[in-house]
Every structure is written in C-alpha cells, then in structure tokens.
Amino acid sequence: MTNLKIQQISIFLENIEGRINDVTATLAKNQINMLAFSMAETAEFAILRLIVDDVEGARKALADAGFAVTLSEVLCIQCANHAGTLAKIIAYLSENKVYIKYMYAFSQGELANVVIKPSDRSRCIELLQKMDCSFLNLQK
C-alpha cells in the first residue's frame, strides 16, 4: 500500500498586513513548494495549514523566521468530482463514528482531492479502503 503519511504544517499568524507574504517569501527563499493550503482567520489571528514538498525544510525555515509551527498527520483522498460523492463518504464515516475535524480540497477535472483530519485516523483509513477510495501521497 502507498505510504499514507502526510505531514501538514500549521502556522499561527497574527492577523496583520503582510504576514502571509512573509510565509510565502520564506518558503520561496528556501525553494519549498506549497502543494495545498487552507487559511482560517479571525480578527486577531489566522491558522495557515500547508502541505509542502519538503516538510522538515519548511518547518526549520519557518521556525527560524520566527513563526509558531506545528506538525500533524492528515490524509488526502481522491474521489470523483461529482455532486454527492463527498457527502456519501462523510456520511459513511459519520455512521461509523469517525468524524472530520476539518478539511480542505482541490479538484483536477474529474477528480477531487480532499485533505482531511479525521477523529480516528486508523479507523478512517480502514473505512475508506472499504469504499475503494484512493489515497494520495503528496510528499516525497
């Protein structure tokens, strides 16, 4: 089976002008490519979640630049990019007591790629395999 381990970087950012620019400039300076990302913000702060091609390089570069960085494991599933497909997957997980803490997605034509943080990673993998879901490993 493909390695399902995807390390996500989460960065706590003050919600001030130019802060996201500082992150992207730091990654660019270190030749690190962002493969997927999501940002949630409030008036005071934001959480930027990133999937990058060089996790350790990004973690070090961002920490050295003064960012608060944490790592966590997520899954990336690939499914049909049609109305109702994701709803069916999430309903099946929920029926089996696996819940999604957060998710973000990107599509490529007929395929949707969904990054998920499940409440129970091992059980989630088991259930998704029963549904014949494909998993992506976005990292080296």
N, C-alpha and C positions, 0 to 999 in steps of 0.2 A: 504494500500500500504506500502511496505517496506520503511524504512527511507532512503532517497536518499542522505542525507547529508554526504559527505565525506570531511574531513578536510585534506588538503595537507600542508605539511611543506616545505617551500622553504628556502634554506640556501645559503647565499652569501659566497663564499670561495675564498680566494686568491689562485692563481694557483701556489702553492709551494709544493714541495715534502713532502709527509706525511700528508697533510691536510685532505684528505678523510679518512685516518686511524684514525685521531683524532675524526672525526664524528662517525665512526663505533665503536670505542672504548668507546666513551661517551655513545652511545646508549646501547652497551653491558653491560657496568658497571651498567646501570640503568634498566637492564632486559627489554629493549624495542626492539620489533621485527619489522624489516622493511618488509612490505608486498609487496611493489612495489616501484620502484625508477627510476629516469632518471637524467642524468647529461649532461649539455651542457657547453662547455668551450671555452674560448678564450686564448690568450697568457697570459693575466693578471689575469683573474678570471674565476670562474665557478659558475653555479647555479645548486644546487642539489635539486631535488624535491623528496619528500618522502611521502609515505603513510605508517603509522605506526599503531601499535595496541594500543598505549597509546599516544594520541596527546598532551594532557596537560603535561604529564610526560616528553615527548620528548622535547617539547617547553621549559620547565623550565630547564631541564638538559643541553640542547644545549646553551640556553641564559646564564646560569650560567658559562658555559665553554667558554664564550666569542664569540659565533657565532652570526651573524646577522640573525635572524629568522623571517619569516613572515608566516601567515596562510592564506589559501584561500580555497574556496569550489570548488570541482571538481565533475564530475560524472564518474562512472565506468559502462560501458555497457558490456554485454556479447552477443556475436553473433557467428554464425558458423565460424569455422576456415577454410574457403574455399576461393579460389581466387575470387575476385569481391564483396564479401559481404560488406567489409568496404567501398569500392568505392561507392556502391549503397547507403549506409547510409549517407556518406558525401555528395554525390550529392543531395540527398533528402533534407538534412539540408540546403545546399547552395541554392537550388531552392527556399527555404522558408526563405531566408535571415538570417540564423543562420550559423555563421562561427566558425571554430575551431581555437582558438588562439595557442594551442599546444596540443599534445597528446603523450602518450606512451602506450605500450601494452605488454602483456604477454599471452602466449597460454597454454592451458592444453588439449592436444589431439585434439578432435573435436571442442573445444570451444576456442574462443579468448576473452580476457578481455582487454578492451580498456579504459584507463583513459583519459578523455577529459576535456578541459577548453573551454566551448562554449562562444560565444559573448553574448548570451541571455540564461541563464540557465533555466528559467521557460518555455520559448518557446521551447527550445531544449527537455526538458522532455516531453512536450505535443506532439511534433512531433515524438519522438522516441517511445512513447506509441502507437501511431497510426501505427507504423511499427512493433508492437509486439516485440520490443527489451526488453530484460531482463536487469534489473539494479542489480548491486552487491553492498552490503554494506560491505566493507572490515574491518570496525572498529566495536568495541564493542558498 
